[in-house]
Amino acid sequence: MTLRLGTRASRLAMTQSEQVAAKLREIHAIDVELVPISTSADKSTASLKDLAAQQNGVFVAALREVVVARDVDFAVHSLKDIPTQADPRLTLAAVPRRADARDVLVARDGLDLVGLHDGARIGTGSPRRASQLRALGRGFEIVDIRGNGETRMARVGEDLDAVVIAAAGLERLGMLDRATEVLDPILMLPAPGQGALACECRADDTETTRLLAALDDPDTRATVTAERALLATLEAGCSAPVGALAEIALGDDGDELWLRAVVGDTSGAPTIRRSTTGTTDQARELGEQLAREMLTDGADRIMASSNEEDAS
C-alpha cells in the first residue's frame, strides 16, 4: 500500500512532511510518497495580512483541493494556517505531538531582546508579533518581511538587526542554534496552533483516517483545540494580532489546562491579556469563554482599530 502525501514545496514543508511520512512507515510498514504542490501564496510577494484578506487559509487552500480531487490521499499543514471553520469535505485525522510553540529571536552579534538598542529594526511578517514587539515600548522599527526562514535570517546584520520566527521551524530544519533567544510567552505569545502539524484527509476515506489516527497526540489536540476555539470565537483570522498558548500541567485534581491569550493593536497599544484554567476535556469551552471575556473587554474594537491603521 502507498499513501500519497500532499505538501507545500518549501524546504520546511517538505521536511516536516517527511517526518510525518517516516512515522507512518515505521508504525504501519507502508510506503508514503511525498507530492509537492505549488501554491499561489508561496509565489506571492504580498504581505501576510494582504494574502489573508484575499483568501482565508491561503496557505492550505491548494493542498485541500488536491486532497478532495483524490490526487493525493492526505495533506500535512502547519496547524496555525488552517481556518477555524471546518471544511465538511475533510477531516482532521491527526494532530501529532507538538514541537516548541514559542517564537525565537535571531539577532546580530548574538544579542537577545534586551541587548538590542531602542529603535532597532526587527523583521517579521506577522501582525501578532509586531503588536507584541511594539507593546514593549522600546520604539522598535518593525519591518514587514516575507520568505522562508533562511531568506529572512540572511537579512540579519545587513538591513535588519533581528528577525522573529517560530522555534518549531528552526528546530525541524536543524537550525535552532541560529536563535539568539527563545522568547518567553510572557513577552511574546505564539499564534494559535503554532508548532503543531495537522494531517487532513477526505472525510469519507475511512482507511486513511484510521492509518493517520495512530499519529494523534491527545494532549496536543486538547491544547490546540482551546487555542483555535478562542480564535474562532474572536472571529479573527490567522493573520490577526492574536496570540494564544494552552499548556497542560499537573494540578491538585489531575491534569489541568492553562490557556493564555492576547489581543493586540499593531500600533503597540492597547492590548488585552487574559488567562483561564480548566480540565483538558473542557478545552473548547475554555477557549470560547476566554474569547467572550476578551470581547467584553473590547477585543473586537482593538482588532477593528488595528485593521483601520494597517489600511491607512
N, C-alpha and C positions, 0 to 999 in steps of 0.2 A: 504494500500500500504506500502511496506517495501523497502527501499533503502539499498543496501549493500555497505559499505564504506571500501575500502581497505586502510590499513595504515601500516607503519613500526611498529614493535612490541616494540620499546623502550618506556620508560615512557613518554618522551617528545612528541614523535609522537602520542602516544595514547591519551595524554592529549589534544593536540591541535586538534586532530581529533574529540574527544568527544565534544569539544567546538563548532566545526562546526556542528556536529550532533545535538547538543542541539538547535542551532539556526534554523536548518531546521525543527525540531519537533515543535518548537514554532511558526514558520511562517506558515507552511503548515499542521500542525496536522497530520503528518505521522510518521511511525516508521523508524528509521535508525539504522542499525546493523553494529557494527564495526567488521571488519575481519582482524586480524593481519596477516601480511605477513613477513616472514623472508627473508632477503636479504643477498647476499654474502658479501656485503660491511659491514654490521653490524657485521659479524662474523670475518672479516679480521683484522689483527693487522698491516697491511701495512700503510704507511703514506698516508695522503690525496692526495698528489701530485702523488704518485705511483698508487693509486687507480684510479685517474682521467686519468692517462696515459693509463691504461688498458682499460677503457671504459668511454666515455663521458656521464655524467649523471648517474654515477654508483649507486647513492642512489635512483634514481627513476625508473630505468630500470625494475626491477622485478615487481613493482606496475603497471607500464604501461602494462606489458604483461598480468597480471591477469584481467585488465580492458578490454583489447582487446579480451581476451578469454571469456569474459562475466561471469567470476567467481565472479566479483563484478561490481557494477554499476558505481562507480566513485572512485577516489583516492584523498587524501589530501597530498600534498607535502609542504615542505619548498620551497618557490619560488626560492630562491638562488641556489637550487640544480638542477633546471630544465635546460637542454641545451637550448641555444638560438635558435637553429634550430628547427623549428616546426615539429612535428610528424603528418602527414596527417591523421592518423587513429584516432586522438584525438583532442579535443577542450578544450581550457582553458575557462571553463564556468563561473568561478567566481574567483575574487581576493578580498577576504574580507578585511575589514578595517585593516590597518597595525598596528602592535604593534610598540614599540620603536625600531627603526632601528639601534641604536648605540651599540657599544661594551662597556663592563664593565671590570674593574679590580677587581679581588678578591685576596687580598694580606694578608700576615701575619700581625698580630698586628694592623689591621685596617688601614694600610698605604695606601696612594694614590701614584700616579706615581712619583710625586716629592719627596716623602718621602723615596722611595726605594733607596738603595745605588747604586752608579755606579757599573756596573758589576753584578747586581742582576740576579738570574736565573728565567726567566719567561717562562711558558709553553704555547705553542699554536701549533696546527697542521696546521695553516693557513699561507702560504707564504705571503699573503696580510698583515696580522698582523705583521709577522716577519719583513717584509721590512720597515714598518712604525715605528716599535719599534726601529730598528737599525738606522733609519734615524734621530732619536732624538740625536744621538751622545753620549749616556750615557754608551756605552760599555756593554749593557745588553747581558747576555748569553741566547740565545733563545733555549729552549729545545723542541724538537718535541714530541708531545703527542697526543694520541687518547683516545677515550672512551666518555661516557656520561658526563654530567655536574657534577654530584655527584662524579664520579670517578676522574675527573680532579681536582675538588676543594679539594678532600681529600688529594692530594699531597702537598697542600699549607701548609707550616710550617714543612714539612718533608724533601723532597728533592728539593722543589721549594719555591721561595719567593713569587710568584704570578702566576696567570693564567689570560688570557684574553679570555672572552667568550661573546656570544651575550646576550644583555639585554633581548630580547624578550623571549628567552628560560627560563631564570630565572624567568621572570615575569609570564609566563604561568604555571610554576611549583610552584608558590607562594614562591619563594626563592630569590626574588630581594634584600631582606635585607642582603644577603651574600655579595653583591657587596660593595667594599670599595671606588669605584669611578666610575661614569659614564664618559666615555672618550669623550671629546669634539671632534666632527668631524674635527676640525682644526688639531688635533693631529692624529686622527685615523678615516679615512673614512671607513664605513662599506662595506661589499660585496654588489654588485648589487642585489637588491631584498631582502636583509636581513630584517627580521621582518615581512615579508608578507607571507601569505599562498596562495596556488594555488589549486583549485578544478578542476580536469580534468576528463572528461568522453569521451565516444566514440563519434566521430563526427556525426554519424548517429542516435544518441539517443536523439531525439528532446525533449522527455518528461523530462528526467533527466537534460538536458541543461536548460529547462525552469524553473525547480524547483531550480536549483543551481543559476540561474541568480539573484534571489532575494537577494543573499548574496553579490553581486558585489558592490564594492565601487569605483565610478568613479575617485575620487582623487587618491586613491591608485593605480588604474590601470594606470593612467597617469604617476605617478612618477616612477613606476617600468618599464613601457614601455620605458621611457627615459633612465633609467639605463641599461636595457638589450639591447637596441639598441646600446648604446655605447660599451658594452661588445662584441656584435656580430660584430660590425664594426672593433673593435680591433682584432677580431678573437682570443679572449682569452677565455679559459675555466673557469669553476667555481673555479679551484684551482690556477688560475694565480694571481700574485701580483697586482691586480686591485681593487681599491675601488671607489665607486660612491654613491652619495646621491642626490636625487632630492626632493625638498620641494616646496610646494605651499604657496604663501604669497599674500596678497592684494597689488597690485601695483596701479599706478596712473590711469590705464585704466581697472582695474578689476583684476581678479586672474592672477598671474604670476608664472611661473615655473622656479625655480632656480636649476641648475644642477652643482654639483661639482664632480671632478674626480681626481684620482691619479693613476699613473703607477709607481711602484717602483721596484728597484732591491733588491733581497733578501739579498744582502750584506749591504744594507742601503743607497747606493748612486750609481748613481744619481737617482733622482725622477723627475717626471713631474706632476705638479698640474695645472689644468685649470678649469675654470667655464664659464657658459653661462646662459642666461635667455631668456625666450620667453613665449608664451601662452601655456596653457595646451593642446590645440589641435595640437600643434607643437611638442609634446613630442618625437615622434620617430625621427623627423628631427633634433631636438636639440641634441639628443644622438648621432646620426650619424655624425653630423657636428663637435661636440666636439671631437669625436674619430678621425676624419680625421685631425683635428688640432694637436692632440697629436701624431698621426703617423708622421705628417710633422716635429714635434719637436724631433722625434727619439724614440717614444714609442716602436716600433717594435724591435729596436736594444736593448733597455733595457730589454724587455721581453726575447729576444733570449739570451742575456748575462746571465740573471738570470737562465735560463734553463741549460745553459752550466755549470754554477757554481754548481748548485744542482746535476748535473750528475757526476761532478768530485770528 
